[in-house]
Amino acid sequence: MAISAGELRAALAGLARRFPDLAMATDDPGDLGWRDLSVVYNLDRLPVRLAKDPVPA
């Protein structure tokens, strides 16, 4: 199921408000999950960190 650009914009804005420390979880572009056989160049996987410091167990 595809989502519209407006829905995606709203979802990303909501994530940014809910998780203000949201950041990439990797500096290595090889860790990103690029689609191999897609007409459109896009990601299957985007590792992120929700908080600056992990919560202690």
C-alpha positions, 0 to 999 in steps of 0.5 A: 500500500502506497501512502501520499506525500501529504500522509508521509509529511504528517507522519514524519512531522509527528515522529519529529514531535514525539521523538525530538532526538530522532537520529540516524543509527548509523554513519555507514550508508551500507547499513541502509536497506536500498531496494534492489529491483525498484523503478524508484530509488528508495529504501526498505530499511532506515535504522534510526535512534529514538533517544540520544542515550539508550535506556538502562536495562 
